[in-house]
Amino acid sequence: MKNLKSRHHLAALALVGWYLMMPPDSARIPHDVDSDVPLPRWVVVTSFDTEDNCEKALTDLQNNQQDPITLDKTGKLKRLQKNDAALGKARSLNAACVASDDIRLKAAKIK
């Protein structure tokens, strides 16, 4: 029975994806982000199948101080593109990898 539980646990872990997310742009401070807002208000830039892949992409972004928007392959985030190097740097330095099943993502829906 223990082996069956382990398989179910592994199967559940396999279903978890990872989001590379960034906080929204600050409404008060130019060229900055508002990283204090709740996670459900953050922007999902792209998704990954593993935490390692997400963390590698995040590290690359941060090392290059590259705007996470550049990873958006859907075009849905084009409206957020501002060609602002300082904002792009703030976005990359505050971005994070978040598990798709992270309870904080569902917090707004529970209320």
KAKA-V428754 format. One record per residue. N is the residue number from 0. PHI is phi in whole degrees, -180 to 180 (NA if undefined). BURIAL is # if it has 24 or more other C-alpha atoms within 12 Angstrom, else .. Layout:
# KAKA-V428754
<<N	PHI	BURIAL> <N	PHI	BURIAL>>
This chain:
# KAKA-V428754
<<0	NA	.> <1	-62	.> <2	-63	.> <3	-65	.> <4	-63	.> <5	-63	.> <6	-64	.> <7	-63	.> <8	-64	.> <9	-64	.> <10	-64	.> <11	-65	.> <12	-65	.> <13	-67	.> <14	-82	.> <15	-79	.> <16	-103	.> <17	-130	#> <18	-104	#> <19	-92	#> <20	-122	#> <21	-133	#> <22	-71	#> <23	-68	#> <24	-65	#> <25	-70	.> <26	-84	.> <27	-105	.> <28	-116	.> <29	-60	.> <30	64	.> <31	-139	#> <32	-119	#> <33	-109	#> <34	-77	#> <35	-88	.> <36	-72	.> <37	-60	.> <38	-54	#> <39	-61	#> <40	-91	.> <41	-73	#> <42	-99	#> <43	-80	#> <44	-86	#> <45	-161	#> <46	-126	#> <47	-135	#> <48	-82	.> <49	-134	.> <50	-64	.> <51	-59	.> <52	-64	.> <53	-65	#> <54	-63	#> <55	-65	.> <56	-62	#> <57	-64	#> <58	-61	.> <59	-61	.> <60	-59	#> <61	-69	.> <62	-64	.> <63	-94	.> <64	49	#> <65	-98	#> <66	-62	#> <67	-57	#> <68	-54	#> <69	-64	#> <70	-86	#> <71	-72	.> <72	-97	.> <73	-89	.> <74	86	.> <75	-67	.> <76	-99	.> <77	-55	.> <78	-63	.> <79	-91	.> <80	-69	.> <81	-126	.> <82	49	.> <83	-120	.> <84	-60	.> <85	-66	.> <86	-67	#> <87	-59	#> <88	-65	#> <89	-61	#> <90	-62	#> <91	-68	#> <92	-71	#> <93	-104	#> <94	-66	#> <95	-152	#> <96	-95	#> <97	-132	#> <98	-64	#> <99	-64	#> <100	-101	.> <101	-61	.> <102	-59	.> <103	-65	.> <104	-71	.> <105	-95	.> <106	-55	.> <107	-69	.> <108	-78	.> <109	-73	.> <110	-61	.>>
